[in-house]
Amino acid sequence: MADGKKAREEIVEKYRPEVEKLSSYIPWLTEKCESDVSEQYTPEGGKSIPFPVYDSTLLQFVKAMEQSVFIDQNFPYVYSRYGIRTLADELSVIEKTEIMNISVLGGIMSRYIIGGRTKGRMWSEGVQNGVYLKALTKAAELIEFWTRDSQK
C-alpha cells in the first residue's frame, strides 16, 4: 500500500509543474473548441502551394507541449494498447484515465502534436475536436485531486 502511495506522489510531482504551465491554455482552448485556428494562405499569382497559417497561441501551445513530459514518441503504442481508433475512442479513454496512467493523456495529445509536424491540419484538429482541452482538463483534475489528497 505504501508503494502505491509513493508511486502516486512521484507521478504528481512529475506532472504537476507541467500541468500548471499548460493549464494556462485551458481558457483559450475552451474558447476555440469547435473552431478552426488556422487559415489557408495562397500566395498571389497561384504559382505556389497554399499553406496553413496558425493562430499564434496555438503555436505557443504546441511549443510548450513539445517541451513537456507529456510528449510520447511511442504514442502509437498507447493507441494499440487501449484500442483507440476514432475520436470517440480518444475522448472515452481520456474520460476514464486515472492518475496511475496519466501518461495516456500525453500519448493521445502526442499524436496531434507530433503528427502536426508533417500533417499541418493535426494541430488545428486537436483544438477543434476538443482533444487538447479534454486531456488537459482531465490532467488538471487528477493533479488537483491527488495534490489535495496527499496534503491531508
C-alpha positions as CSV (number, residue, x, y, z in Angstrom):
1,M,0.0,0.0,0.0
2,A,2.8,2.4,0.8
3,D,4.4,1.7,-2.5
4,G,1.2,2.7,-4.3
5,K,1.0,5.9,-2.4
6,K,4.7,6.7,-3.1
7,A,4.2,5.9,-6.8
8,R,1.2,8.3,-6.9
9,E,3.2,11.0,-5.2
10,E,6.0,10.6,-7.7
11,I,3.6,10.9,-10.6
12,V,2.0,14.0,-9.1
13,E,5.4,15.6,-8.6
14,K,6.5,14.8,-12.1
15,Y,3.3,16.1,-13.8
16,R,2.2,19.0,-11.5
17,P,4.6,21.7,-12.9
18,E,3.7,20.7,-16.5
19,V,0.0,20.7,-15.8
20,E,0.2,24.1,-14.0
21,K,2.1,25.6,-17.0
22,L,-0.2,24.0,-19.7
23,S,-3.4,24.8,-17.8
24,S,-2.9,28.5,-18.7
25,Y,-4.1,27.4,-22.2
26,I,-7.4,25.9,-21.0
27,P,-9.4,29.2,-21.3
28,W,-8.1,29.7,-24.9
29,L,-8.8,26.0,-25.8
30,T,-12.3,26.4,-24.3
31,E,-12.9,29.5,-26.4
32,K,-11.5,28.0,-29.6
33,C,-13.0,24.5,-29.3
34,E,-15.0,23.6,-32.4
35,S,-13.5,26.5,-34.4
36,D,-10.7,26.5,-36.9
37,V,-7.5,28.1,-35.6
38,S,-5.7,28.1,-38.9
39,E,-6.2,29.7,-42.3
40,Q,-5.0,28.7,-45.7
41,Y,-2.8,31.3,-47.3
42,T,-2.4,31.2,-51.0
43,P,0.3,33.4,-52.4
44,E,-0.7,35.8,-55.2
45,G,0.0,34.6,-58.7
46,G,-1.0,31.0,-58.0
47,K,2.5,29.7,-58.6
48,S,3.0,28.5,-55.1
49,I,1.3,25.8,-53.0
50,P,-1.2,27.1,-50.3
51,F,0.0,26.6,-46.8
52,P,-1.6,26.9,-43.3
53,V,-1.1,30.0,-41.1
54,Y,-1.7,29.2,-37.5
55,D,-3.1,31.2,-34.6
56,S,-0.1,32.5,-32.5
57,T,-1.5,31.0,-29.3
58,L,-1.7,27.6,-31.0
59,L,2.0,27.8,-31.9
60,Q,2.9,28.7,-28.3
61,F,0.8,25.8,-27.0
62,V,2.5,23.4,-29.4
63,K,5.9,24.6,-28.4
64,A,5.0,24.3,-24.7
65,M,3.7,20.7,-25.3
66,E,6.8,19.7,-27.2
67,Q,8.9,20.7,-24.2
68,S,6.7,18.9,-21.7
69,V,6.8,15.5,-20.1
70,F,3.5,14.7,-21.9
71,I,5.2,14.2,-25.3
72,D,5.5,10.5,-26.1
73,Q,7.3,9.4,-29.2
74,N,5.8,6.0,-28.8
75,F,2.2,7.2,-28.9
76,P,1.1,4.5,-31.4
77,Y,1.7,2.0,-28.6
78,V,-0.9,3.9,-26.5
79,Y,-3.4,3.7,-29.3
80,S,-2.9,0.0,-29.9
81,R,-2.9,-0.9,-26.1
82,Y,-6.1,1.0,-25.5
83,G,-7.8,0.1,-28.8
84,I,-8.1,3.7,-29.8
85,R,-9.2,4.1,-33.4
86,T,-11.6,7.0,-33.5
87,L,-12.1,10.4,-31.9
88,A,-14.9,8.9,-29.8
89,D,-12.3,6.3,-28.5
90,E,-9.8,9.1,-27.7
91,L,-12.4,11.0,-25.7
92,S,-13.6,7.9,-23.9
93,V,-10.1,6.9,-22.9
94,I,-9.4,10.5,-21.7
95,E,-12.5,10.4,-19.6
96,K,-11.5,7.1,-17.9
97,T,-7.9,8.0,-17.3
98,E,-6.7,7.7,-13.7
99,I,-3.6,9.2,-12.0
100,M,-1.6,6.0,-12.4
101,N,-1.9,6.0,-16.2
102,I,-1.9,9.8,-16.7
103,S,0.8,9.2,-19.4
104,V,-2.0,8.0,-21.7
105,L,-3.2,11.6,-21.9
106,G,0.3,12.5,-23.2
107,G,0.1,9.7,-25.7
108,I,-3.2,11.0,-27.1
109,M,-2.0,14.6,-27.3
110,S,1.3,13.5,-28.8
111,R,-0.5,12.0,-31.8
112,Y,-1.7,15.5,-32.7
113,I,1.5,17.4,-31.7
114,I,3.9,15.1,-33.3
115,G,1.6,14.4,-36.3
116,G,1.2,18.1,-36.8
117,R,4.9,18.4,-37.8
118,T,4.1,16.6,-41.0
119,K,0.4,17.0,-41.4
120,G,-0.4,20.6,-40.8
121,R,-4.1,20.1,-40.0
122,M,-3.5,17.9,-37.0
123,W,-2.5,20.8,-34.6
124,S,-5.8,22.6,-35.5
125,E,-7.8,19.3,-35.3
126,G,-6.6,18.8,-31.7
127,V,-8.1,22.2,-30.8
128,Q,-11.2,21.8,-33.0
129,N,-12.3,18.4,-31.8
130,G,-11.6,19.2,-28.1
131,V,-8.9,16.6,-27.5
132,Y,-6.3,19.0,-26.1
133,L,-9.0,20.7,-23.9
134,K,-10.4,17.4,-22.5
135,A,-6.9,15.9,-21.9
136,L,-5.5,19.0,-20.1
137,T,-8.7,19.4,-18.1
138,K,-8.5,15.8,-17.0
139,A,-4.8,16.1,-16.2
140,A,-5.6,19.2,-14.1
141,E,-8.4,17.4,-12.3
142,L,-6.3,14.4,-11.5
143,I,-3.3,16.5,-10.2
144,E,-5.6,18.8,-8.1
145,F,-7.4,15.8,-6.6
146,W,-4.2,13.9,-5.7
147,T,-2.4,17.0,-4.5
148,R,-5.3,17.8,-2.2
149,D,-5.5,14.2,-1.0
150,S,-1.8,14.0,-0.2
151,Q,-2.0,17.2,1.9
152,K,-4.5,15.6,4.2
